[in-house]
Amino acid sequence: MFLQRLNLFFFFVVILSILLLGYHWYQDYHFDNHPLSTTLLQKIENKKLQTRQLMKKNLGFDLNVPLIVSDAMPAHLYGATAYTKHHRIVIYLNKKRFKESSEYMINHVIPHEYAHAVMFYKGNFTNKKKGHGKEWQQICKQLNGIKCEQYVNEHDILLGKTSF
């Protein structure tokens, strides 16, 4: 009798595990093959508008830079600001990284990349500290950048996912 119950218990555990794996596979598939949700796109747009308002207030000008969410970026990049050969500034955000932490992407990466856009707008293409010198750090802080550091801090993302 005990062995039958034990077998039944493990049978249900296996079925539940298969269902959970299927659900997570579907979530990953859906994320990879569909655009970001309208809610998330709205949060990105709100942060863009907020950053532009801070730019106007703190720096004295408004810079309407297109924000493009791309799944073609290398996995190690969270975002990138480009100055094109047509003298256009474009900010790219890595779609894959939104799966890890959308709040980090919105609150850290967007102001970080806008600070690069401002540097390009001012004609400052310096490679000093790989584009993260004192002037860039100051601009990043004026745009409410959180921890205006050179690169992404993986520890912050992990802490952002935990509730303790």
Phi, psi and omega in degrees: 000315180298317180295324178295317179294320179297316176299317179296318178300310180295327176300313179293324177297317179295315179299314179299319179296318178297318178297316178295318177298318178298318179297314180293323176298315180298317179301314178297315180299315181297315180298316183291332188248009179225158176293165177300155181296156179296327177298314180292320177298324178292321177297320178297314180297319178298318179293322177299313180296318178298317180294320178294323177296317177296322178299314181295317182291313188269334184246348175086010176210162179244134182233109180270094182258129178295136174254118182244123176271121186234139174260010180264359181283151175300146186300330184283347180266137175267323179199166178205141175249130184240142171251108188282168178293345177267015178062039177246142178256131181225138176253129176250135176244137183279112182303321183301327183285341176293335179293324181288308183200097180293326179295320178297315180300318183285311188275337181254309190286319182298310177298324178302312182288325176296327177297321175295319180299319179296318178299317178296317180300322179282357180082015181264101181252026184299149176255013180299126184053036180055041177083008183240043180284188184298319180297317178298316180299320179296315179296317180302316179294323178292340178262018181063032174293139179263126181051069182290077180254174184294314186230174178293141176257105182301328180298321179297321181293316179299315179295326179294338181271345182261156181255006181245000000 
